[in-house]
Amino acid sequence: MKIGIIGLGLIGGSLGLDLTAKGYEVIGVSRKKETCDRALEKQIVTTAGQNLELLSKTDLIFVCTPIEAILRTIESIIPHLSPETIITDVGSVKGAIASPATKLWSNFVPSHPMAGTANQGVEAAEYNLFNNAPCVITPLPQTSPLAITKVSHIWETVGCRLYQSTPELHDRAVAWISHLPVMISANLIYSCTHTSSPEVIKLAQALASSGFKDTSRVGGGNPELGLMMAQYNRQQLINSLREYQQNLDLLIESIEGENWEALTNILQETYQNRPKFI
Ligand code: NAP
């Protein structure tokens, strides 16, 4: 299979690195010439350029741009493709993409590899990013089974564990384990830096160690990604935030009321349940 990748940043670049290393012919397209040059230097791709026409002979194209550019990008490549070409994406939300993208291109398979780091751009691309990471395919009833098999095969080739769900179920699940944690972690950093005493803030910054490093990691990452999660998975994120707020109130009440038994029960439950997620 001849593979095309549009957007050679963290996700597209890392995918290209693994596929090129495995001997695939990988054609990369990016907006900037510097990105294309660097992608060739780093052996992310075998061919690179800024012109979408380069993708006309590819069998499978991964759209790895920011979420807001995915549909626009699909629209722009369509004039260059033959009908057998499969298009997939890597966007972190699926409800806003799966149906409109399938309307644009019937041979479209929505996908989302659950892997990442705090870095972005072509320099952030790394080998084995997807090794043992979950990848969710969210097909619609009309999605071609052959196209699903081909897209799944490539994700498995780079080490992903494959799952399938509807776009809606995907968006509800990732609101809980990906988008809500970004907002909670961001709010933690925000609250710590806006607390009233500058003296306390200064000392807290000096004392922050591994616990704060863990809990602040996702909230201190790429701001554009967090914004897009909120914009494109808005309702599911609001639902999760509201439920979270109710549970936060329960925590506050138990501490305020010195209800140590209630607090112990919550903490024992979270101690037991964490391994079910990671
Ligand atoms: P990234 O490192 O910023 O890379 C984005 C790439 O897209 C860059 O190569 C950039 O090209 C290009 N690009 C940026 N804006 C564009 C636009 N308006 N039109 C066309 N191309 C554009 O981002 P990323 O983290 O790889 O994220 C890419 C996609 O992966 C997103 O849809 C995101 O939801 C999804 N995703 C991200 C993660 C994560 O943890 N980061 C995890 C799973 C999925 P130039 O360098 O040439 O400007």
Boltz pocket constraint, residues with backbone or C-beta under 6 A from the ligand:
constraints:
  - pocket:
      binder: B
      contacts: [[A, 6], [A, 7], [A, 8], [A, 9], [A, 10], [A, 11], [A, 12], [A, 30], [A, 31], [A, 32], [A, 33], [A, 35], [A, 36], [A, 63], [A, 64], [A, 65], [A, 66], [A, 67], [A, 69], [A, 73], [A, 90], [A, 91], [A, 92], [A, 93], [A, 112], [A, 113], [A, 114], [A, 115], [A, 116], [A, 117], [A, 119], [A, 120], [A, 121], [A, 122], [A, 124], [A, 225]]
      max_distance: 6.0
